[in-house]
Amino acid sequence: FLLALLLPLFAFSEKKEISLFDGKTLTGWTDRQGKPPAEGWVVEDGCILRRSKAGDLYSKETFKDFEFSCEWKIATGTNSGIKYRVTDYSGAILGPEYQIIDDAKGNYAPDHLGATASIYAIKGASAHKKLKPPGVFNLSSIVAKGRKLEHWLNGEKVAEIEIGSEDWKKRHAKSKFKSRPDFGTKSGRIMLQEHGGKVRFRNLKIRKL
């Protein structure tokens, strides 16, 4: 009887929002192999900062269905991103990506498959997205629930798709992930991409669904 009373409380606690960054250390983050992050990743002014060549940064914990949010700021010309459900797909460590890049410097149209907030290489973000320029923080959110993926930018949903839908099948078949039919469907780590240039992340939070 006591266990029956406690089960709803356990379920509720699992859905509480948790912080993935304490604002002071890189506790909870590793390199690809699960070892401490490379020295190019540092904590500065309450942010995770990619200061120099460092390799990608991975959460220790894995997630499948979740709501994730963070603020990020890039320097001019920087290319980065947030990958999720990152795990082994037919021998390659992959996951869907919330692209972060200097759209203007890269000459990307707002809805390009490689522009900021796109579901990278799968579906572009809205042409009317409200992207703040390099040097200013943007707020991004990712919702992954079952086969549905959503990307949000500064409070507005700018991209969404359902894995396995006809739209997905057409886009996936033209993408670099076409040889991996289960792409995007597995539980995996959150990854902050190191792809050149300075990028800052802060207020990284996640809620399991």
SERO-4910 file (N, C-alpha, C, O; in steps of 0.05 Angstrom, whole numbers):
BEGIN
 pado doro    nc1    nc2    nc3   cac1   cac2   cac3    cc1    cc2    cc3    oc1    oc2    oc3
  Phe    A     17    -24      0      0      0      0     17     25      0     12     44    -15
  Leu    A     38     25     17     56     48     18     70     52     -9     73     75    -18
  Leu    A     78     31    -22     91     33    -48     72     45    -68     80     61    -85
  Ala    A     47     37    -67     27     48    -86     24     78    -82     20     92   -101
  Leu    A     26     87    -57     24    116    -52     49    131    -62     46    154    -71
  Leu    A     72    118    -61     97    132    -69    101    132    -99    115    150   -108
  Leu    A     91    113   -113     96    112   -142     88    137   -157    104    146   -173
  Pro    A     65    150   -151     59    175   -165     80    197   -159     86    213   -176
  Leu    A     91    196   -134    111    216   -127    136    212   -143    149    231   -152
  Phe    A    144    186   -147    167    180   -163    163    189   -191    182    201   -203
  Ala    A    140    185   -202    134    193   -230    136    223   -233    147    233   -253
  Phe    A    125    237   -212    126    266   -214    155    276   -213    162    295   -227
  Ser    A    171    264   -196    199    273   -192    215    270   -218    233    285   -224
  Glu    A    209    248   -233    223    243   -258    218    265   -279    234    268   -297
  Lys    A    196    279   -275    189    299   -295    197    328   -287    192    347   -301
  Lys    A    211    330   -264    220    356   -256    243    365   -274    259    349   -283
  Glu    A    244    391   -279    266    402   -295    292    400   -279    293    407   -255
  Ile    A    313    392   -292    339    390   -279    359    407   -294    357    411   -318
  Ser    A    379    416   -280    401    432   -292    423    413   -302    431    395   -287
  Leu    A    433    418   -325    456    403   -336    482    417   -332    503    407   -340
  Phe    A    481    441   -319    505    457   -315    502    473   -290    483    488   -287
  Asp    A    522    470   -272    519    484   -246    530    513   -247    529    527   -226
  Gly    A    539    522   -270    549    549   -273    577    554   -263    588    576   -266
  Lys    A    590    532   -252    616    535   -241    636    515   -251    660    520   -253
  Thr    A    626    490   -257    644    469   -265    632    453   -289    609    458   -297
  Leu    A    648    435   -300    639    418   -322    630    391   -312    630    371   -326
  Thr    A    623    390   -286    612    365   -275    588    356   -291    570    372   -296
  Gly    A    587    331   -298    565    320   -314    570    320   -344    554    311   -359
  Trp    A    594    329   -351    602    330   -380    628    316   -384    646    316   -367
  Thr    A    631    303   -408    654    288   -414    662    292   -443    648    306   -458
  Asp    A    684    279   -451    690    278   -480    675    253   -491    660    241   -477
  Arg    A    680    247   -516    666    226   -530    669    199   -516    651    182   -515
  Gln    A    693    194   -505    700    168   -492    691    167   -463    696    147   -450
  Gly    A    679    188   -453    671    189   -425    692    198   -406    689    196   -381
  Lys    A    714    209   -416    735    220   -400    731    250   -395    713    262   -408
  Pro    A    746    262   -377    743    291   -372    745    308   -398    760    300   -415
  Pro    A    730    330   -400    731    346   -424    759    357   -429    775    361   -411
  Ala    A    765    362   -454    791    373   -462    793    402   -452    773    415   -445
  Glu    A    817    412   -450    822    438   -437    811    461   -453    809    484   -443
  Gly    A    803    456   -478    791    478   -494    763    486   -485    753    507   -492
  Trp    A    750    468   -469    725    475   -457    730    485   -428    743    471   -412
  Val    A    720    509   -422    724    521   -396    697    533   -386    678    535   -401
  Val    A    697    540   -361    674    554   -350    683    583   -345    703    588   -332
  Glu    A    668    602   -356    675    630   -353    650    647   -351    632    644   -368
  Asp    A    648    663   -331    625    681   -328    598    666   -328    579    675   -341
  Gly    A    598    643   -315    573    628   -314    565    614   -340    542    606   -343
  Cys    A    584    611   -358    579    598   -384    598    575   -389    621    576   -380
  Ile    A    589    555   -403    607    536   -415    618    549   -441    603    556   -459
  Leu    A    644    552   -442    657    566   -464    675    548   -480    693    535   -469
  Arg    A    670    546   -506    689    533   -524    710    554   -531    704    572   -548
  Arg    A    733    553   -518    753    574   -521    773    567   -543    783    585   -557
  Ser    A    780    542   -545    800    533   -565    793    504   -573    774    492   -562
  Lys    A    808    493   -591    803    466   -601    801    446   -578    818    445   -561
  Ala    A    778    432   -578    772    416   -554    758    389   -559    756    373   -541
  Gly    A    748    385   -583    731    362   -588    703    368   -577    699    388   -563
  Asp    A    684    352   -583    656    356   -574    653    350   -544    669    335   -532
  Leu    A    632    362   -532    626    358   -504    600    343   -501    580    350   -513
  Tyr    A    600    322   -484    578    304   -482    567    303   -453    582    304   -434
  Ser    A    541    302   -450    529    297   -424    535    269   -416    535    251   -432
  Lys    A    539    265   -390    542    237   -380    517    222   -382    517    198   -388
  Glu    A    494    235   -377    469    222   -377    457    220   -405    462    237   -422
  Thr    A    441    200   -410    427    197   -436    397    204   -432    386    202   -411
  Phe    A    385    213   -454    357    221   -454    344    213   -481    358    211   -502
  Lys    A    319    207   -480    304    201   -504    281    220   -508    280    235   -528
  Asp    A    262    221   -490    240    239   -491    244    262   -471    246    256   -447
  Phe    A    244    286   -480    252    308   -463    245    336   -474    238    338   -498
  Glu    A    246    356   -457    246    384   -465    272    395   -455    278    394   -431
  Phe    A    288    406   -473    314    418   -467    315    447   -474    303    455   -495
  Ser    A    328    463   -458    331    491   -465    358    502   -456    370    492   -437
  Cys    A    368    522   -470    393    535   -461    395    562   -476    380    567   -496
  Glu    A    412    579   -466    419    603   -480    447    600   -491    464    587   -479
  Trp    A    452    611   -514    478    609   -527    485    635   -541    468    651   -550
  Lys    A    511    639   -544    521    663   -558    546    655   -573    563    642   -562
  Ile    A    548    664   -598    571    657   -614    586    683   -622    575    705   -623
  Ala    A    612    679   -629    628    700   -641    623    699   -671    614    679   -682
  Thr    A    629    721   -684    625    723   -713    640    700   -727    663    694   -722
  Gly    A    626    686   -745    637    665   -761    637    637   -748    647    618   -760
  Thr    A    627    636   -724    627    610   -709    607    590   -720    585    598   -728
  Asn    A    614    565   -719    597    542   -726    596    524   -702    617    515   -692
  Ser    A    572    518   -692    569    499   -670    543    485   -673    531    484   -695
  Gly    A    533    474   -651    507    461   -652    502    445   -627    520    440   -611
  Ile    A    477    436   -624    469    419   -602    457    394   -614    437    394   -627
  Lys    A    471    371   -609    461    346   -619    448    331   -595    455    335   -572
  Tyr    A    428    314   -602    414    300   -581    407    272   -590    408    266   -614
  Arg    A    400    255   -571    397    226   -577    423    216   -591    421    200   -609
  Val    A    445    226   -581    471    219   -594    480    192   -583    485    188   -559
  Thr    A    483    173   -602    492    146   -595    501    132   -620    504    145   -641
  Asp    A    505    106   -618    515     91   -641    493     84   -661    473     72   -655
  Tyr    A    497     93   -686    479     87   -708    496     73   -729    510     86   -744
  Ser    A    494     47   -730    509     31   -751    538     38   -751    550     41   -772
  Gly    A    550     40   -727    579     44   -725    588     73   -724    612     78   -722
  Ala    A    570     92   -726    577    120   -724    562    133   -701    539    127   -696
  Ile    A    576    151   -687    563    165   -664    549    190   -675    562    209   -683
  Leu    A    523    189   -675    507    209   -688    482    217   -672    476    203   -652
  Gly    A    469    238   -680    444    246   -668    433    270   -683    448    284   -696
  Pro    A    407    275   -682    396    299   -694    409    323   -683    418    323   -660
  Glu    A    411    344   -699    425    368   -690    408    394   -692    395    398   -713
  Tyr    A    409    409   -671    399    436   -672    422    454   -680    441    459   -665
  Gln    A    422    462   -705    445    477   -716    448    504   -704    429    519   -699
  Ile    A    473    512   -698    480    539   -689    503    548   -706    524    536   -707
  Ile    A    499    570   -720    519    580   -738    514    610   -744    492    620   -740
  Asp    A    534    624   -753    531    652   -761    519    651   -789    534    649   -809
  Asp    A    493    654   -791    479    652   -817    489    673   -837    494    666   -860
  Ala    A    494    697   -827    502    719   -845    530    713   -857    534    716   -881
  Lys    A    548    705   -839    576    700   -849    577    676   -868    593    676   -886
  Gly    A    559    657   -863    559    633   -880    541    637   -905    539    618   -921
  Asn    A    529    660   -908    512    666   -930    488    646   -932    480    638   -954
  Tyr    A    478    639   -909    456    620   -908    429    636   -908    426    655   -893
  Ala    A    410    627   -924    383    637   -921    372    627   -895    381    606   -885
  Pro    A    353    641   -882    343    633   -856    332    605   -855    334    592   -834
  Asp    A    321    595   -878    309    569   -878    326    548   -891    316    526   -899
  His    A    352    553   -894    371    534   -906    373    509   -887    371    512   -863
  Leu    A    379    486   -898    382    462   -883    406    463   -863    407    447   -845
  Gly    A    424    482   -868    447    485   -850    447    510   -834    467    516   -821
  Ala    A    425    525   -834    423    550   -820    415    545   -791    405    524   -784
  Thr    A    418    565   -774    412    563   -746    383    555   -741    364    564   -754
  Ala    A    380    536   -722    355    525   -712    343    504   -731    322    493   -726
  Ser    A    357    499   -753    348    477   -771    351    450   -757    367    447   -738
  Ile    A    335    431   -766    341    403   -759    362    395   -780    355    386   -801
  Tyr    A    386    398   -772    409    399   -791    407    377   -812    405    353   -806
  Ala    A    410    385   -838    411    367   -861    384    353   -866    382    337   -884
  Ile    A    364    358   -850    338    346   -853    317    366   -861    303    364   -881
  Lys    A    314    387   -844    293    407   -849    301    434   -838    311    437   -816
  Gly    A    298    454   -855    306    481   -847    286    494   -828    264    485   -825
  Ala    A    295    514   -814    278    529   -796    261    549   -812    265    553   -836
  Ser    A    242    561   -798    225    581   -811    241    604   -822    260    613   -811
  Ala    A    232    613   -846    245    636   -858    240    661   -842    254    682   -846
  His    A    221    660   -824    214    684   -808    224    682   -779    216    697   -762
  Lys    A    243    664   -774    254    661   -747    267    687   -738    276    703   -754
  Lys    A    267    691   -712    278    715   -700    305    709   -687    307    703   -663
  Leu    A    326    710   -703    353    703   -695    368    728   -687    369    748   -702
  Lys    A    380    728   -663    396    750   -654    424    747   -665    433    724   -668
  Pro    A    439    769   -670    465    767   -683    487    757   -665    483    756   -641
  Pro    A    510    750   -676    533    743   -660    539    764   -638    536    788   -643
  Gly    A    546    754   -615    552    772   -592    528    777   -574    530    790   -554
  Val    A    504    766   -582    480    769   -566    469    740   -560    469    723   -578
  Phe    A    460    736   -536    449    710   -529    422    704   -542    405    722   -544
  Asn    A    419    680   -552    394    669   -562    384    648   -543    400    635   -529
  Leu    A    358    644   -542    346    622   -526    336    601   -545    320    606   -563
  Ser    A    346    576   -541    337    554   -558    325    532   -541    333    528   -518
  Ser    A    305    518   -553    292    496   -540    289    473   -560    285    477   -584
  Ile    A    291    449   -549    287    425   -565    267    408   -551    269    403   -527
  Val    A    247    398   -565    227    379   -554    229    354   -571    225    354   -595
  Ala    A    236    332   -557    237    306   -571    219    287   -555    224    281   -532
  Lys    A    197    278   -568    178    261   -555    169    240   -575    156    245   -594
  Gly    A    177    215   -569    172    194   -588    185    200   -615    209    203   -616
  Arg    A    169    201   -635    180    207   -662    178    236   -670    185    243   -693
  Lys    A    168    253   -653    164    281   -659    187    298   -649    195    295   -625
  Leu    A    198    314   -666    220    332   -659    211    361   -664    199    367   -685
  Glu    A    217    378   -645    211    407   -648    236    424   -641    249    418   -621
  His    A    241    444   -657    262    464   -651    249    491   -646    233    500   -663
  Trp    A    256    504   -624    246    530   -617    269    550   -616    291    543   -608
  Leu    A    263    575   -624    283    596   -622    270    621   -611    251    632   -623
  Asn    A    281    631   -589    271    656   -577    241    656   -574    227    676   -580
  Gly    A    231    634   -563    203    632   -556    184    624   -578    159    622   -574
  Glu    A    194    618   -602    176    610   -624    185    584   -636    209    579   -640
  Lys    A    166    567   -642    172    542   -656    180    547   -685    164    559   -699
  Val    A    203    538   -693    213    545   -720    218    521   -737    222    524   -762
  Ala    A    217    497   -726    220    473   -743    208    449   -728    210    447   -703
  Glu    A    195    432   -743    184    407   -731    182    386   -752    178    391   -776
  Ile    A    183    361   -743    180    338   -762    174    314   -746    180    312   -722
  Glu    A    162    294   -758    156    269   -745    172    247   -760    168    242   -784
  Ile    A    189    234   -745    205    212   -756    186    190   -766    168    182   -752
  Gly    A    191    182   -791    174    161   -803    152    171   -820    139    156   -834
  Ser    A    146    197   -818    125    209   -835    134    210   -864    158    206   -869
  Glu    A    116    215   -882    124    217   -910    144    239   -915    162    237   -931
  Asp    A    140    261   -901    158    284   -903    186    276   -894    206    281   -907
  Trp    A    187    262   -871    213    252   -861    226    233   -881    250    236   -886
  Lys    A    211    214   -891    222    194   -909    235    207   -934    257    199   -942
  Lys    A    222    228   -945    232    242   -968    258    257   -961    278    256   -976
  Arg    A    257    270   -938    281    286   -930    304    269   -921    327    274   -928
  His    A    298    248   -906    318    230   -896    332    216   -920    357    212   -919
  Ala    A    317    209   -941    328    195   -964    348    212   -979    366    202   -993
  Lys    A    346    238   -977    364    257   -990    387    266   -972    404    281   -981
  Ser    A    386    258   -947    406    268   -928    430    250   -925    431    229   -937
  Lys    A    450    260   -910    474    245   -905    469    221   -886    487    205   -882
  Phe    A    444    220   -875    438    198   -856    421    176   -869    410    159   -855
  Lys    A    419    177   -895    401    158   -909    407    129   -905    389    112   -908
  Ser    A    432    122   -900    439     94   -896    433     84   -868    439     61   -861
  Arg    A    422    102   -851    415     94   -823    385     98   -819    376    120   -811
  Pro    A    369     77   -824    340     80   -823    329     87   -795    307     98   -793
  Asp    A    344     80   -774    335     86   -747    346    112   -736    345    117   -711
  Phe    A    357    128   -753    369    154   -744    349    170   -728    326    174   -737
  Gly    A    357    180   -705    340    198   -689    321    185   -671    306    199   -657
  Thr    A    320    158   -670    300    144   -654    309    134   -627    293    125   -611
  Lys    A    335    135   -622    346    122   -598    351    141   -575    352    166   -579
  Ser    A    353    130   -551    361    146   -528    391    152   -531    406    135   -540
  Gly    A    399    176   -523    428    182   -525    435    207   -510    419    219   -496
  Arg    A    460    215   -513    471    238   -498    464    264   -512    458    265   -536
  Ile    A    466    286   -497    466    313   -508    494    320   -515    513    315   -499
  Met    A    499    332   -538    526    339   -546    528    368   -554    511    378   -570
  Leu    A    547    382   -543    553    410   -552    576    408   -572    598    398   -565
  Gln    A    571    418   -595    590    414   -617    613    434   -617    609    458   -612
  Glu    A    637    424   -621    661    440   -624    669    439   -654    678    419   -664
  His    A    664    462   -668    667    462   -696    682    488   -706    679    496   -729
  Gly    A    697    500   -687    711    524   -694    697    549   -685    673    553   -689
  Gly    A    713    567   -672    701    592   -663    692    591   -634    688    569   -623
  Lys    A    688    614   -622    680    615   -594    649    614   -592    635    628   -606
  Val    A    640    597   -574    611    595   -568    608    591   -538    623    577   -525
  Arg    A    587    604   -527    581    602   -499    553    590   -496    535    596   -511
  Phe    A    550    573   -475    525    561   -468    520    567   -438    538    564   -422
  Arg    A    495    573   -431    488    577   -403    459    569   -399    443    566   -417
  Asn    A    452    565   -373    425    557   -366    415    533   -381    393    533   -392
  Leu    A    431    512   -382    424    487   -395    406    471   -377    414    462   -356
  Lys    A    381    467   -386    361    453   -369    347    432   -386    344    435   -410
  Ile    A    338    411   -372    324    389   -387    302    378   -369    305    376   -344
  Arg    A    281    370   -381    258    357   -366    251    332   -382    244    333   -405
  Lys    A    253    309   -369    245    284   -381    215    283   -385    200    291   -368
  Leu    A    206    272   -407    178    270   -413    169    241   -411    145    234   -415
***
